[in-house]
Structure formats: C-alpha cells, structure tokens
Amino acid sequence: MRARYLIAFLLTTGICFSQASHKKAVGCDHCFSEPQSKLLFSSLSGDDVAFVTPTETFVVLQPPGPGRPEFHNSPPLAISPSGDRVAESLIIQFLGEKVNCGPSDERWCDQYPQFTYKSVMGVYSVRDNTWKQYGNFCSVGLSAFSPNGKKLVFKASGSSPCTKTTNVDANGKLWILDLETGQMTPLPGAESIDYVYRISWSPDGKFLAATDGRGCGKIVCGHIVLVDVATGEMKTIAEGTDPSWSPKGDWIAYDLAVRCMIIHPDGTGARSVLEKEHKWMNYALNAPIVWSPDGERLLLNQQQIYGYHFRVLEADLATGHAVRKSKNGEVVMGWVAEKP
C-alpha cells in the first residue's frame, strides 16, 4: 500500500521566501533530538518546518506570499549534508487578467480568469536566512543534495507560464543544479525517473538511486534504479520506490509496500529492516527513509493502515531491533551531523 500524506494538503501555506529571523518552534509536536545531530522535521499543521538539535529548536518561517509546496507522495523537502541548506519544490501562482471587462464589453465579462503558475526549486540558506529560487517549470519533483552539498538533483518538466491544462509530465528531465554558479544541466537518458518519489546520491557522487516509473512488479509499480551521473545510464536493482543511499555506501534503503527494505548497490542481499520486529509492521512505510550520519540506524516514518496516525521508528541495522521515537508527531525529513 502506498499511503499518501494528508500533509500534502495541510502544507498549502508552507515555507516560502523569508528574511525574517529565527524563532523558537511552536507546535513541533513530539519532535525528538539525537546526540551531536541536527534533525529536520515537517510540521503536520504546515505552519513550521523545524530544525531540532539537542540544545535548541528553531523554524524556517513562512512569510506571506504566493508560494506553496508542490504536492508529492511526501513533503518536498531535502536537507544538505552539513545542514546549512534546505531545498523545497514550490508552486507560485499568478492571477490571470479579466477578459472583456471594459466599458464597451458590458454584455459579457469573464470575472474568473484562468490563473497561471510556475514551479521552481527553492533553496534556503540557514546561515543567511534567505531563499533563492531556480527554474521556470510546470512541475518540479523531489530533490537531493550531493554529498559535498554543492549540487542539487531534481526532476522537472514544462516551461512557465503554466495552466491547469498543461501536461506537466511532458518533456520531463533530471536536472543537476550547481549551487555555486546557479547553472542547471539536464542529465540525458533518465526521462523515466518518477518525480514524486525520493532520489538519493551515492556517497562518492557518481550515481543516483531513483525510482523508474515504467511498469509494475509483483508487489508495487516502480523499480529502484542506479543512474550514472556522467552518462545517464540506468541499472535496475530491485522492485520498490523511494530509495535512500547509506552514508557509508554499503546499503540502499527503499520502500516495498508496507516494508522498509535494504539492498546492496550491486543488487544483492535484499532484506526487510524490521524482519525481527514484526510488531512494527502493522503500519505502512512513508517516505522519506532517513539514515543516521554513521549509516548504522534508520528513522522510519510510518502511517497507520486504514487510519491517520503517524509514528517514527528508529531501527538498528546491527541488531535488527526498533524503538518508537514519536507518536502522532511530526514527519522526520533529514538527519545530519551537527558541526562542533
């Protein structure tokens, strides 16, 4: 079962472009911290996106404005490896002009003109407390920072101005954004990557783990593929969606229906993370799957099957055991080491 976050609707007033100062998080329900780490949470209320460390909690504020997060299977957020940037795909809507509403056209007047919009990739700087936006697309998918934090990969399609009748899936490409120069480069040969699922870099920055949306397997529609960043060549390694590459490079975690699976990058050794903890498998797995900075543990977002309750588990790969970190709280989006 692919459980879709209700948060996608609740986030319609999500984070946009801000110059405001940080403040203490309000309503970061059941957020938790990890030693010497920074965690990124997405508020279920949609009011705040919170960073949590062992000593403080602060939020990225949402100022007034037309921008809102673009709907996907999971909140469209990514955190850089050093925790100094956050990326989010945004939709910016523009009101159309009224048609035939002049003094000489009183017999007919279109009072409700069709709006136009554009989709952009927004990147927030924690240090500067500012946002930048990149691109003028009709659809921007989920993103991932490169291991050195200097690049951002995402799938996008179309060209603004866009309307509700625009085919947002046409001419979709994987783009690699150089955050130092602002230049965006398309990655050839990876057009079938599904933009609604998570994407992840290998630790050496040479490959991407993504979801190929072509065809269905025995359990789900979608396959885990490795994409060569240099050539765009793809290799299928498993059935599933929403891959997340271990910081050590030895495992790729992914979603297979209600289960969190891990597999070696060569396609061997696939197993369920919770195979020793069946009591936790009565909830469906939701993206993202979040690795600890040392690659030894996973944070798993889960949603009640046939219900609306959320929880976050922490699974230890060495022991195969898991503990509950929160219940009916926020969605954990990222886990990075805190700088001394």
Secondary structure, DSSP 8 states (H G I E B T S, - for coil): -----THHHHGGG----------B-SS-TT----TTEEEEEE-TTSS-EEEE-SS-EEEE---SSSEEE---SS--EEE-TTSSEEEEEEEEEE----BS-STT-TT--BSS---EEEEEEEEEETTTTEEEEEEEESEEEEEEE-TTSSEEEEEEE--SSB-TTS-TTTT-EEEEEETTT--EEEETT-TTB-TTS--EE-TTSSEEEEEEEEEE-SSSEEEEEEEETTT--EEEEEE-EEEEE-TTSS-EEEEETTEEEEE-TTS---EETTTT-GGGTTEEEEEEEEE-TTSSEEEEEEEETTS--EEEEEEETTT--EEEEEES--EEEEEEE---
